[in-house]
Amino acid sequence: MTQGIEARVEAAQPAAARSSAGAWIVERWLWLGVGGVTAAAAAFLFHQLMAWPPHEDETLALFVGRDSLPGVVEHVTRDRGGAPLHFLVAWAVAHLGFGLGGLRLASAAFALGSLPLVALLGRRLAGPIVALVATALFASSWLFLFHGVYGRMYSLFLFCSLACTLALLKALERGGRGRWALWVLAALLTVATHPYGILLLGGQAAFVLLAHRERLRDATLAGSAVVVLGIPFWLTDLVLADRFDVGVGGGGKKLGGPEAIARYLWRSAGDASAGWWPVTLAAVLGAAAGVVFLRREARAFVLCLFGVTVAAFVLARMGGSASPESRHLIFLAPLFAIALATAIVRVGRRAPLLAMVVVTALVVVDVAWAWHRTAPLFEWEPDARQAARAEAETWLAATSRPDDVLFGYEPLYLGAWERNRSFPTTVVPRADPQLALRTIERAGRLGRGVWVLDASERNNIRPRLEIDYRLPTPEATFEVRVFGPFLVIRTRQPVLTPKTFLYDAARALLVGQQLGIGDADINLQTVVRAERVRRGYGPSLRSDSSNSR
């Protein structure tokens, strides 16, 4: 009899263990799923971290960041404008001895850290199933995959905007000084990361007025603190707005009417899902249906954020140098995914298998679009270009002088700096005539001028992996080296004065025009307009380039 009891007890122990394990999984299934999605995303981002070729905007961030901390702050607040937090991250990366890999690692970390926040927001707005589906959809989008690698501020902006949103919802739910103080901190970090953070805060303000007037007093006090403490950020945003010719009143060369705004929002929806129009249309219709299915408060929140953003574009005046891109709306992409996931889950109540097929298909198509949109992110930079780039960077690192004057934030300069930390520090921005002139005037005695022409850029007339050898005129003034698709042009002697540098720059960039380099026209325009300003003909028109300002 004792043996029978012992046998029953022994048989019951594995059953109890299985029951306990099953209960543990049931209790934590959402975070197990989110953990799986995050692990898959991490595997991709870390494996492909250096697949996409270095970009000039990454060079810009690290070259600004290699200055002293006061120098970085002065450069951002006085010359460049915009949100400074990204440049402070780049400063930390540079002064810790890292380079492009460190900057991209930081970007990947913020992107991966955003996925649990997407799940938290989805659970709060629509429930745990929607949260998991939305996280999977967002993690497979081009917006997430590309900006998880791209060493700029967009994954940091995503992380801060999600933290700000969650902090607001918690403060509205339970109140308390500590929760409102946390929202103030998150809001300041958001606007310190990107000027479009003001659109997020505007949408949140509209939501409080519409759905939470009982918290209006606390929200007003917290909002006033953001307004006052954020004054340094508003001032830097004004500097950026002046450089990009952005104001109020509607119209302008960019987003100058309802049709242009609708096209921009359509492209952004495509990059948050898949940009082939049938898929984009299905995603937009699904997200619209999902908004209808959301609970009243959640629906109000989503509509306030989208509505304020659209209203801001209607009221804004954007000149030709402004370049609104889908990445600027990355703070709305999680809401788009949550709305779309809500519609899919609603379908899944009656047809679970169909919903699973739809989610799987969307994930596959989203990744396919990311591959189509930015093939090097998946396929890596061609071997021949990598070898030529390394050779050119090594030559520049070995032969440059500290007083050389570099034109544009060319990625070759970044590689050379990683090899030689005493690489020249004077870089003339290629798309802002007035800032270009100020840069060379402040530099004092100018060394040799350096220019890089890249025949492999996608915006060239005919991208190719080899470039012709060609000397600017007068030939005795310049030396030229060819490295695969890269033509490196350098003056033989120091240019000494801004006038000489601008003259030599024009001669070098005329070679770019002759070789069909896509940015040569814009760069030459910058040089000509900078010379006009130098000669006292007044402020110049701004460039239309969207890169590395």
Secondary structure, 3 states (H helix, E strand, C coil): CHHHHHHHHHHHHHHHHHHHHHHHHHHHHHHHHHHHHHHHHHHHHHHCCCCCCCCHHHHHHHHHHCCCHHHHHHHHHHHHCCCCHHHHHHHHHHHCCCCHHHHHHHHHHHHHHHHHHHHHHHHHHHCHHHHHHHHHHHHCCHHHHHHCCCCCCHHHHHHHHHHHHHHHHHHHHHCCHHHHHHHHHHHHHHHHHCCCHHHHHHHHHHHHHHHCHHHHHHHHHHHHHHHHHCHHHHHHHHHHHHHHCEEECCCECECCCHHHHHHHHHHHHHHHCCCCHHHHHHHHHHHHHHHHHCCHHHHHHHHHHHHHHHHHHHHEEECCCCCCCHHHHCCCHHHHHHHHHHHHHHHHCCCHHHHHHHHHHHHHHHHHHHHHHCCHHHHCCCHHHHHHHHHHHHHHHHHCCCCCEEECCCHHHHHHHHHCCCCCCEEECCCCHHHHHHHHHHCCCECCEEEEEECCCCCCCCCCCCCCCCCCCCHHHEEEEEECCEEEEEECCCCECHHHHHHHHHHHHHHHHHCCCCCHHHHHHHHHHHHHHHCCCCCCCCCCCCCCC
